């Protein structure tokens, strides 16, 4: 399986168009949408954040500047005179000035141009695709994977009214899934509920999806609803985007899938960062006492039935999973993650393995047997 960690510019371009004004939550607070955040802050990965940190985060011709009266909130700006464009032109998602288009504006676009986010742009839709969101809200692709035929699958979030190349993306909610063929032609796209996709993997005839459920979602096999603000979910779809099965897990605390993979026998492998106490169908998995902990599981490919699950962590600490993969010969699993300690003497606990760490931010890699038992682990850290 080939994993794509970034979107190839020749296949996909995203518009993250501005931000919504709000009167709510401050920087760093948990959120579900931009309008829950105060001022110019935007909601990304479940937290209120600044729209930019450095000039390189902004489109060409714009700079990242602090909001008046705040050194924490920063936005992309082109100066004090509106959008900085001459009369009759508007600032587009490419950072340049173009003719306006869309409702209440001039249109349709003349010549070989397409109306994207209120501006007429020239682009080859067989080589680049733009996902635009209405009302200044944002769309973002967070994960991508390629199958053996060269088809690209992407996942992330796109709000109500989002469009792909000007065509409305069907469905409800923010959770986005889409596919393109090797020539860049869209195969299918859908929005399936509240949440976002954080992990994708492709098996022989199925697409495995993992992510965060922030409300109710329906991938096509029935609705599932979060028990708290954030639950984890995993699902299996056909390569044409039809649901085979889906499942959520969690309690009133926060959970989310960090990585998924497909085993040699088709098993769905997942690694999640979790809080609270719950089970996946094998057994109850009570909290070990960490602020967040690592959950690893193997599920049946046909219906998601739990084969085994395991939970690792250390008391009063943060553990996060980043990747899971399988040795196709031995069937062993490898997980990669990070361990954030409050004290340098706190151990990293993986089953019967307890590793003393140095420093407060520790990377780790661990090997698990085909039944989920840790066999060895190593850490990477600095005392500085």
C-alpha positions in Angstrom: 0.0 0.0 0.0 1.3 3.4 -1.0 0.5 6.3 1.4 0.5 9.9 0.4 1.3 12.2 3.2 0.7 15.4 1.2 -1.6 16.3 -1.7 0.1 16.5 -5.0 -0.4 19.9 -6.5 -1.0 18.4 -9.9 -4.1 16.6 -8.5 -5.6 18.8 -5.8 -5.7 22.4 -4.7 -7.6 23.5 -1.7 -9.1 26.8 -0.8 -9.3 27.7 2.9 -11.2 30.9 2.4 -10.9 33.3 5.3 -12.6 32.9 8.7 -15.8 33.7 10.4 -16.3 36.3 13.0 -17.4 35.0 16.4 -17.9 36.2 19.9 -17.1 32.9 21.7 -14.1 30.8 22.6 -10.6 32.1 23.0 -7.3 30.9 21.5 -6.7 27.2 22.3 -10.3 26.4 23.3 -12.1 23.3 21.9 -14.4 24.0 19.0 -16.4 22.4 16.3 -16.7 25.2 13.8 -15.1 28.6 13.1 -18.1 30.6 14.4 -17.6 29.1 17.9 -14.2 30.9 18.1 -13.8 34.6 19.1 -12.7 37.3 16.7 -10.6 36.2 13.7 -9.7 32.8 15.2 -10.5 29.7 13.1 -11.4 26.2 14.2 -8.7 23.6 13.1 -8.3 20.1 14.4 -10.8 20.8 17.2 -9.1 23.9 18.6 -9.5 27.7 18.1 -6.3 28.8 16.3 -4.9 31.9 14.5 -5.4 31.9 10.8 -1.6 32.1 10.3 1.7 32.2 12.3 4.2 33.3 9.6 4.0 35.1 6.3 4.6 31.8 4.5 1.2 30.6 5.8 -0.6 33.3 3.7 -1.3 33.5 -0.1 1.3 35.2 -2.2 1.1 39.0 -1.8 -0.3 38.8 1.7 1.4 38.9 5.1 0.6 37.5 8.5 -0.1 40.4 10.9 -1.3 40.6 14.5 -4.9 41.7 15.1 -5.2 45.1 16.6 -5.1 44.9 20.3 -3.9 41.3 20.4 -0.5 39.7 20.0 -2.0 36.2 19.9 -4.5 36.5 17.1 -3.0 36.8 13.6 -4.6 37.0 10.2 -3.5 37.2 6.5 -3.7 40.8 5.2 -2.8 42.9 2.2 -2.9 46.2 3.9 -5.4 48.8 5.1 -7.3 49.4 1.8 -9.8 46.6 1.7 -8.5 43.6 -0.2 -5.8 45.6 -2.0 -7.2 45.0 -5.4 -8.0 47.7 -8.0 -11.7 48.7 -8.5 -13.7 46.0 -10.2 -11.4 43.1 -9.1 -11.5 40.9 -6.0 -8.8 39.0 -4.1 -9.1 35.3 -5.0 -8.0 32.1 -3.2 -4.7 32.1 -5.2 -3.8 35.4 -3.6 -4.2 37.4 -6.8 -6.7 39.9 -8.1 -9.4 38.6 -10.5 -12.8 39.5 -11.9 -15.6 38.8 -9.5 -18.3 36.2 -10.2 -21.2 34.4 -8.4 -24.4 35.6 -6.8 -24.7 39.4 -6.8 -21.5 39.8 -8.8 -20.5 39.7 -12.5 -20.8 36.3 -14.2 -20.5 33.9 -15.7 -16.8 34.0 -16.3 -15.6 34.7 -19.8 -13.2 32.5 -21.7 -11.5 29.4 -20.3 -12.1 30.5 -16.7 -14.1 29.0 -13.8 -15.9 30.8 -10.9 -14.2 29.7 -7.7 -15.0 31.3 -4.3 -16.3 34.4 -6.0 -13.5 35.0 -8.5 -12.9 34.0 -12.1 -9.8 31.7 -12.2 -8.0 29.9 -15.0 -7.0 26.4 -14.1 -6.9 23.0 -15.7 -9.6 20.9 -13.9 -8.0 17.7 -15.1 -4.8 18.6 -13.1 -6.1 20.6 -10.1 -9.3 20.6 -8.2 -10.6 23.2 -5.8 -12.8 22.5 -2.8 -14.4 25.7 -1.8 -16.5 26.5 1.3 -19.2 29.2 1.6 -19.4 32.2 3.8 -15.7 32.4 4.6 -15.6 29.0 6.3 -12.8 26.5 5.5 -12.3 23.2 3.8 -9.2 21.0 4.3 -7.9 17.7 3.2 -6.1 16.0 6.1 -5.3 12.5 4.7 -4.8 10.8 1.3 -4.0 7.4 -0.1 -3.6 5.8 -3.5 -4.8 2.3 -4.6 -3.1 -0.1 -6.9 -4.9 1.4 -10.0 -3.6 4.8 -9.3 -6.9 6.2 -7.9 -6.5 8.9 -5.2 -8.7 8.9 -2.1 -8.8 12.0 0.1 -10.5 12.8 3.4 -10.9 15.8 5.6 -13.7 18.3 6.3 -15.9 20.5 4.1 -19.0 22.4 5.6 -22.5 22.7 4.3 -22.6 24.3 0.8 -19.0 23.2 -0.1 -18.3 22.7 -3.8 -15.9 20.7 -5.8 -15.0 22.6 -9.0 -18.1 24.6 -8.6 -20.4 21.6 -8.2 -22.1 21.1 -4.7 -20.7 18.1 -2.8 -23.7 15.9 -1.9 -24.5 14.9 1.7 -24.7 16.6 5.1 -22.2 17.7 7.7 -18.5 18.4 7.5 -16.9 14.9 7.2 -15.5 14.8 3.6 -14.5 11.9 1.4 -13.6 12.0 -2.3 -11.8 10.1 -5.0 -10.0 11.0 -8.2 -8.7 8.7 -11.0 -5.0 8.7 -12.0 -5.7 11.4 -14.6 -7.3 13.7 -12.0 -10.9 13.2 -13.0 -13.3 13.2 -10.0 -14.8 9.7 -9.4 -17.0 10.5 -6.4 -17.3 12.9 -3.5 -19.6 13.0 -0.4 -20.1 14.7 2.9 -21.4 12.2 5.5 -21.9 13.9 8.8 -20.3 15.8 11.7 -16.6 15.3 12.2 -13.5 14.9 10.0 -11.3 12.2 8.5 -7.8 11.7 9.9 -6.7 8.4 8.5 -7.1 6.4 5.3 -5.9 3.0 4.0 -6.6 0.9 1.0 -7.0 -2.9 0.9 -7.5 -5.2 -2.0 -11.2 -4.1 -2.5 -12.0 -1.7 0.3 -11.2 1.8 1.6 -10.7 2.0 5.4 -11.5 5.4 6.9 -10.8 6.6 10.5 -11.4 9.9 12.1 -13.2 12.0 14.7 -17.0 12.0 15.2 -18.3 15.3 16.5 -22.0 14.7 16.4 -24.0 12.4 14.1 -22.7 10.8 10.8 -24.1 8.3 8.3 -21.7 6.8 5.8 -24.5 4.8 4.3 -25.1 1.9 6.7 -26.9 3.7 9.4 -26.4 6.8 11.6 -23.9 6.8 14.5 -23.7 9.5 17.1 -21.0 10.6 19.5 -21.4 10.0 23.2 -19.5 13.2 24.0 -18.0 16.1 22.1 -15.5 13.8 20.2 -15.7 10.1 19.6 -13.5 7.9 17.4 -14.9 6.1 14.3 -13.7 3.6 11.8 -15.4 2.4 8.6 -14.9 0.3 5.6 -16.2 1.4 2.1 -16.0 0.0 -1.4 -13.6 1.7 -3.7 -16.7 3.4 -5.2 -17.5 5.0 -1.9 -20.4 2.7 -0.8 -20.5 1.8 2.9 -19.8 -1.8 4.0 -19.8 -1.1 7.7 -18.9 1.6 10.3 -18.5 1.8 14.0 -17.9 4.5 16.7 -16.2 4.1 20.0 -15.8 6.3 23.1 -17.6 7.8 26.1 -18.2 11.4 27.3 -14.4 12.0 27.2 -12.5 12.6 23.9 -11.3 10.0 21.4 -10.1 10.0 17.8 -8.5 7.6 15.3 -4.9 8.6 14.5 -4.0 5.9 12.0 -5.4 2.9 10.1 -3.9 0.1 8.0 -5.0 -3.1 6.3 -3.4 -6.4 7.4 -2.2 -9.1 5.0 -5.4 -11.0 5.6 -7.6 -7.9 5.2 -7.9 -7.1 9.0 -8.6 -3.5 9.8 -5.9 -2.2 12.1 -6.4 1.1 14.0 -4.4 3.2 16.4 -6.2 5.9 18.3 -5.5 8.6 20.9 -8.2 8.2 23.6 -9.5 9.3 27.0 -12.2 7.8 29.2 -13.2 4.1 29.6 -15.0 2.1 26.9 -14.7 -1.0 24.7 -14.6 -1.9 21.1 -16.5 -5.2 21.5 -13.6 -7.4 22.7 -13.5 -6.2 26.3 -13.9 -3.0 28.4 -10.8 -0.8 28.2 -10.7 1.3 31.3 -8.4 4.3 31.5 -4.9 3.7 32.9 -4.8 7.1 34.4 -3.2 9.1 31.7 -4.6 12.4 30.4 -4.6 10.7 27.0 -3.6 7.1 26.1 -3.0 4.9 23.1 -5.5 2.4 21.8 -4.6 -0.3 19.3 -7.1 -2.8 17.8 -7.6 -5.4 15.0 -11.0 -5.7 13.5 -12.6 -8.2 11.1 -12.7 -6.9 7.5 -16.2 -8.2 6.8 -18.1 -6.4 9.6 -15.7 -4.7 12.0 -16.0 -7.2 14.7 -13.2 -6.8 17.3 -10.5 -9.5 17.1 -8.4 -7.9 19.9 -7.8 -4.5 21.4 -5.1 -3.2 23.8 -4.5 0.1 25.6 -1.2 1.6 26.7 -0.1 4.6 28.7 1.2 5.9 31.9 -0.4 7.6 34.9 -1.1 11.3 34.6 0.7 11.6 31.3 -0.2 12.2 27.6 0.3 9.5 25.0 -0.5 9.9 21.4 -0.4 7.4 18.5 0.8 8.6 15.1 1.1 5.5 12.9 0.3 1.7 12.8 1.6 -0.8 10.2 1.9 -4.5 9.9 4.8 -6.8 9.0 3.3 -8.8 6.1 5.6 -11.8 6.8 5.4 -12.2 10.5 2.1 -10.5 11.2 3.6 -8.3 13.9 2.4 -4.7 14.3 4.4 -1.6 14.7 3.1 1.6 16.3 4.8 5.0 16.4 3.8 7.8 18.7 4.8 10.4 21.2 4.7 10.6 25.0 4.5 13.9 26.8 5.5 13.7 30.4 4.9 16.0 33.3 8.1 14.8 35.1 11.2 13.3 33.6 11.0 10.3 35.8 7.6 9.1 34.5 7.8 5.8 32.7 6.3 4.9 29.4 4.2 1.8 30.0 3.4 -0.6 27.1 1.8 -3.7 28.7 4.5 -5.4 30.6 7.2 -3.1 29.2 8.0 0.0 31.3 10.6 2.4 29.9 12.3 5.2 31.8 12.3 8.4 29.8 14.5 11.5 29.8 12.9 14.8 28.9 9.3 15.9 28.6 8.6 15.1 24.9 9.4 11.5 24.0 9.0 9.7 20.7 8.5 6.0 20.8 8.2 3.0 18.5 6.8 -0.4 19.7 6.3 -3.8 18.2 3.3 -5.9 19.0 2.6 -9.6 18.4 -0.2 -10.6 16.1 -2.4 -10.8 19.2 -1.5 -7.3 20.4 1.0 -8.1 23.1 4.0 -5.7 23.2 7.3 -7.5 22.4 9.8 -4.6 22.4 9.8 -0.8 22.5 12.3 2.0 22.1 12.1 5.8 22.9 13.8 8.8 21.4 14.2 11.8 23.7 16.4 14.6 24.9 16.9 15.8 28.4 17.1 19.4 27.2 
